[in-house]
Amino acid sequence: MIWLVIILSGLTNFAARYSMFSGLTFLRLPTWLEAYVKFAPTAALSAIVAASLFVDETGVPFEGSPSKIYAAFIACCIALLTRSILFTIVVGLTALWALS
């Protein structure tokens, strides 16, 4: 079952990327699908960040340093206040460096 999901995800990804360069610009996704697809990058990045925050390099959950969690909290506050991606990254990395 997992292989089917992986293969279908790969084919869907390929079709979405190929359609931009193939000249098939007249084909559009349905509006209900566009509403879900626009959140895919945010969901993927959130999963990567959450995994790096709450799982250490050995795979043990919640055994990492608290400095990562504090820096992430500071970065979240900056993101909510400024809505600037670059400033959020700079402040988050600076906080992580300062707390480590």
LOPAVEX-436314 format. One record per residue: residue number from 1; residue in one letter; y, x, z of N, C-alpha, C in turn. Coordinates in pm, 1 decimal, decimal comma. Atoms other than C-alpha are relative to their C-alpha. Example, Ala and Ser with C-alpha at 12.3 -4.5 7.8 and 13.67 -1.06 7.14 Angstrom:
BEGIN
1;A;-119,0;89,0;0,0;-450,0;1230,0;780,0;120,0;90,0;0,0
2;S;-119,0;-82,0;-6,0;-106,0;1367,0;714,0;109,0;-77,0;73,0
//
This chain:
BEGIN
1;M;-119,3;81,9;0,0;0,0;0,0;0,0;125,5;86,1;0,0
2;I;-117,1;-85,3;-6,9;240,2;280,7;85,8;27,3;68,1;-133,7
3;W;-18,7;-63,0;130,2;178,9;447,0;-249,0;62,7;-97,1;-99,3
4;L;-61,5;100,5;86,5;268,3;124,8;-426,3;149,8;-11,2;26,7
5;V;-141,8;7,3;-36,3;597,6;107,5;-236,7;73,6;124,5;-49,5
6;I;-62,8;-123,6;45,1;673,6;472,7;-316,4;17,8;-0,1;-151,0
7;I;-7,0;1,4;146,5;596,8;431,2;-686,2;102,1;-102,6;-48,5
8;L;-97,5;101,9;40,0;796,6;107,8;-715,5;142,5;41,6;34,1
9;S;-133,3;-49,4;-35,8;1089,6;263,4;-533,1;46,6;106,9;-97,7
10;G;-34,2;-104,0;97,2;1082,0;562,9;-765,3;33,6;-57,4;-136,4
11;L;-28,5;62,6;129,3;1065,6;346,5;-1076,7;130,8;-78,0;1,8
12;T;-125,7;73,7;-11,9;1348,9;127,1;-953,4;118,4;96,2;1,8
13;N;-105,8;-99,6;-5,3;1559,6;432,4;-875,0;23,4;60,6;-138,6
14;F;-12,9;-55,4;133,9;1487,7;582,6;-1217,0;66,0;-99,2;-94,9
15;A;-57,3;100,6;88,5;1570,3;257,6;-1395,2;148,8;-20,4;26,6
16;A;-141,7;18,7;-33,5;1899,7;220,4;-1209,1;83,1;118,3;-49,2
17;R;-75,4;-118,0;43,1;2006,9;576,3;-1287,2;-2,9;15,2;-151,9
18;Y;10,5;-12,2;144,9;1882,5;573,1;-1646,6;89,3;-101,5;-71,1
19;S;-77,7;104,3;66,3;2063,9;250,3;-1726,7;147,6;38,7;-12,9
20;M;-140,0;-41,9;9,4;2401,7;416,1;-1661,3;24,3;90,6;-119,8
21;F;-18,3;-98,2;106,0;2344,6;684,3;-1925,4;-62,3;-42,2;-132,4
22;S;73,3;38,9;120,2;2137,4;494,0;-2181,2;81,1;-87,4;-94,9
23;G;-78,7;88,5;85,5;2412,9;276,4;-2320,2;-31,2;-146,5;23,1
24;L;34,2;138,5;-31,4;2270,2;-39,4;-2166,0;99,7;-56,9;100,9
25;T;-101,3;43,5;-95,7;2598,5;-119,4;-1995,4;18,2;-151,0;1,2
26;F;-13,1;146,2;3,3;2578,0;-484,1;-2097,5;-95,0;-67,2;97,9
27;L;91,8;55,5;-98,9;2289,4;-533,8;-1855,0;60,1;16,4;139,1
28;R;-56,2;-2,0;-134,3;2410,0;-621,4;-1505,6;-105,2;-48,3;100,1
29;L;85,9;49,7;-106,8;2229,7;-669,7;-1176,7;48,9;-137,5;42,8
30;P;-44,7;127,9;-55,5;2234,6;-1018,3;-1032,4;91,3;24,2;121,3
31;T;-97,2;-19,5;-108,1;2514,5;-1065,6;-779,8;-67,2;6,0;136,5
32;W;67,5;-4,6;-129,0;2271,8;-1130,0;-493,7;-63,9;136,1;23,1
33;L;60,1;-131,6;-14,7;2100,8;-796,1;-564,6;107,3;107,3;20,6
34;E;-110,2;-93,7;-20,6;2431,7;-609,2;-591,1;49,2;-2,4;144,3
35;A;-44,3;10,7;-139,3;2523,3;-739,8;-246,3;-89,5;81,7;93,2
36;Y;92,0;-77,0;-84,1;2212,0;-574,4;-98,0;0,8;147,3;-35,4
37;V;8,1;-138,4;44,6;2217,2;-256,9;-305,6;120,4;81,8;47,6
38;K;-117,1;-77,6;-39,4;2569,5;-160,3;-201,2;-12,0;54,4;142,5
39;F;20,5;-50,5;-135,7;2445,2;-108,1;158,1;-111,6;104,0;8,2
40;A;111,9;-94,2;-1,6;2153,6;118,3;59,8;42,0;141,8;38,9
41;P;-37,4;-135,9;-42,2;2340,9;453,5;86,1;36,7;8,2;148,4
42;T;-36,5;0,2;-141,5;2482,8;361,0;425,9;-123,5;-7,3;88,3
43;A;122,9;12,3;-78,0;2141,0;259,2;553,9;-80,4;129,3;-1,9
44;A;74,7;-125,4;9,7;1978,7;578,8;426,7;66,0;110,0;82,9
45;L;-70,3;-102,3;-77,9;2247,3;802,8;578,5;-10,2;-28,2;149,6
46;S;14,2;35,0;-141,8;2229,2;613,6;908,0;-136,9;39,3;53,6
47;A;134,9;-38,4;-43,1;1854,4;670,9;925,9;-13,0;150,7;15,7
48;I;6,3;-146,1;-9,5;1895,3;1043,0;860,2;75,7;49,2;122,4
49;V;-81,0;-42,5;-114,8;2171,5;1080,1;1120,2;-67,6;-38,8;131,0
50;A;67,0;43,4;-122,9;1983,7;876,7;1382,3;-121,9;87,0;29,7
51;A;116,6;-85,7;-21,9;1671,3;1085,7;1331,5;41,9;138,2;49,3
52;S;-43,7;-132,0;-45,1;1866,2;1408,6;1373,6;61,4;-4,2;139,2
53;L;-59,3;11,1;-134,2;2036,7;1277,5;1688,2;-104,5;-16,3;109,0
54;F;90,7;41,4;-106,7;1742,3;1137,9;1879,2;-137,9;64,0;-4,7
55;V;128,4;-70,7;8,3;1451,2;1359,7;1769,1;30,0;147,3;-20,6
56;D;-27,3;-142,6;15,8;1446,9;1736,0;1812,7;-87,3;59,6;-110,9
57;E;68,7;-67,3;111,0;1301,2;1994,1;1573,2;-151,8;-7,0;10,3
58;T;144,9;6,1;-17,4;951,7;1964,7;1721,5;-55,2;-140,9;-16,9
59;G;43,6;137,4;18,4;941,4;1587,6;1674,3;-7,1;-81,0;127,1
60;V;2,3;70,4;-127,8;975,8;1494,5;2040,1;124,8;-87,2;10,4
61;P;-118,9;86,4;-6,6;1203,0;1191,4;2077,7;76,4;14,3;131,2
62;F;-91,4;0,7;-114,3;1502,0;1195,8;2312,9;-7,8;126,2;85,3
63;E;4,2;-124,8;-75,3;1452,6;1558,0;2414,5;101,5;99,9;-52,3
64;G;-100,8;-89,8;54,5;1742,0;1706,1;2217,9;114,2;20,3;97,7
65;S;-113,6;-25,9;-87,9;2064,3;1832,8;2364,1;95,9;-118,8;-1,9
66;P;-94,6;112,1;-3,3;2316,1;1571,2;2476,8;129,0;29,3;-75,9
67;S;-122,1;-32,7;72,7;2590,5;1760,2;2293,4;3,7;-67,8;-136,4
68;K;4,7;71,1;128,1;2474,1;1603,5;1965,5;42,9;-145,8;17,1
69;I;-32,8;141,1;-23,0;2504,0;1254,7;2110,9;147,6;-15,6;34,4
70;Y;-142,7;5,8;-32,5;2848,4;1324,5;2258,0;85,5;21,9;-125,1
71;A;-75,2;-26,9;123,1;2970,2;1470,1;1928,1;-8,1;-119,1;-95,7
72;A;13,8;118,6;84,7;2832,7;1168,1;1740,6;85,8;-114,7;50,8
73;F;-84,9;104,3;-57,0;3012,3;934,2;1980,3;147,4;26,5;-31,6
74;I;-137,8;-35,4;34,5;3338,8;1122,2;1926,0;26,2;-26,0;-147,5
75;A;-16,6;22,0;143,4;3287,6;1111,5;1548,7;5,0;-149,0;-33,0
76;C;-4,1;145,1;22,9;3217,4;736,5;1560,8;134,8;-57,5;39,2
77;C;-132,5;48,2;-42,1;3538,7;676,5;1753,0;106,6;39,1;-101,2
78;I;-96,8;-45,4;100,5;3736,8;883,8;1501,8;-16,3;-79,9;-128,9
79;A;23,4;77,2;122,2;3573,1;698,2;1212,2;56,7;-140,8;12,9
80;L;-53,3;134,9;-20,3;3666,6;361,8;1361,0;152,4;-1,9;3,8
81;L;-145,2;-4,6;-11,1;4023,4;469,6;1430,4;69,6;37,7;-130,5
82;T;-70,5;-53,0;116,8;4107,1;657,2;1110,1;-53,1;-49,5;-133,8
83;R;65,9;39,4;125,8;3861,9;531,5;845,0;2,4;111,6;-104,4
84;S;-3,2;-116,0;88,7;3873,8;882,8;697,2;-132,2;75,1;12,1
85;I;129,8;-67,0;-2,1;3539,8;1036,5;602,3;16,5;148,4;28,1
86;L;-18,4;-143,9;-16,6;3668,1;1392,2;576,8;43,9;34,4;142,3
87;F;-47,3;-25,6;-136,5;3853,6;1378,7;909,0;-111,4;-24,7;101,4
88;T;112,6;28,9;-89,0;3547,4;1223,9;1076,5;-99,6;115,6;0,4
89;I;94,8;-111,4;8,8;3322,9;1503,7;951,2;56,3;123,5;69,0
90;V;-61,3;-118,5;-60,9;3567,4;1774,6;1055,6;3,3;-12,2;152,4
91;V;-6,8;18,7;-145,3;3620,1;1628,6;1403,3;-140,2;-0,5;61,5
92;G;136,3;3,5;-52,0;3247,4;1560,7;1451,1;-62,5;137,9;7,2
93;L;55,6;-135,4;-1,1;3146,1;1913,7;1354,2;72,7;89,5;100,1
94;T;-74,9;-77,1;-99,6;3425,3;2062,2;1565,8;-44,1;-37,6;141,3
95;A;47,8;42,7;-131,7;3313,4;1853,6;1863,4;-138,6;55,0;28,8
96;L;134,0;-55,7;-18,7;2953,5;1962,8;1811,2;6,8;149,2;29,5
97;W;-15,7;-143,5;-23,2;3060,7;2326,6;1793,0;56,6;25,5;139,4
98;A;-62,3;-20,9;-130,1;3278,2;2294,2;2102,3;-93,3;-35,1;115,4
99;L;89,9;43,0;-106,8;3010,7;2116,0;2306,2;-127,7;82,4;8,4
100;S;124,9;-78,7;1,1;2725,7;2349,1;2208,9;14,9;130,2;75,1
//
